[in-house]
């Protein structure tokens, strides 16, 4: 499983990708590969891994985006409309390196697909820096891929029980910790307090930062916190939270063993937070 606290295996070659000739030569290198990607989807091999192919033909800067180097090999992403597999369905089986490439490629290509025109003057934009940037030649504005921050919170009560809930759109039995997007003019901590007040009407204290994870659905950065509820009485937001429940560790293990509930994917920060709570390391992490 990928641990997003470790250094990235993907070298984004920031210092060289602004040179179009260098990027084009990298495309032509015999070891370089390209991955078809789409909106939260990638080309998947029969074994569940990524289905890449060697780069071939002329380099098209408007369609083929340099993701970076993994152990010296260049990876490119190319937008595709067909032949893709939802990333959610295979991401638990990907290696740490493949997961970073897939998340980066899907997020970057989706941004390009929706950023063909300048938001300031409406003129067409073009791709520069190997796909890292778009440029408007009319007004000179540079555009960069957006990452939308969201907070995800493990809420504990005074007895160390964990509150888990489910959204109406999730598969039956799926439960998780609570999350929400950060709004304009809001700190991460303020977003934690506001979102948890909105979703379960809880007043929190003792916020503790846990870590973060990129999340390409569509282009988010999940920022994890733990917090204590001042009291255990909660009210689930109608239409947003279908159900919520406090669990002790034995109760959660029993519910999982019986099949009553399921948890988020292993590669998600939500799953890592829940498993850390079960191992009693959520607020007392083990040495790296």
Secondary structure by P-SEA (a helix, b strand, c coil): cccccccccccccccccccaaaaaaaaacccbbbbbbccccccccccccccccccccccccccbbbccccccbbbbbbbbcccccccccccccccaaaaaaaaaaaaaaaaaaacccccccccbbbbcccccccccccccccccbbbbbbbbbbcccccbbbbbbccccccccbbbbbcccccccccaaaaaaaaaaaacccccccccccbbbbbcccbbbbbbbbbbbcccccccccccccbbbbbcaaaaaaaaaaccccccccccaaaaaaaaaaaccccccccc
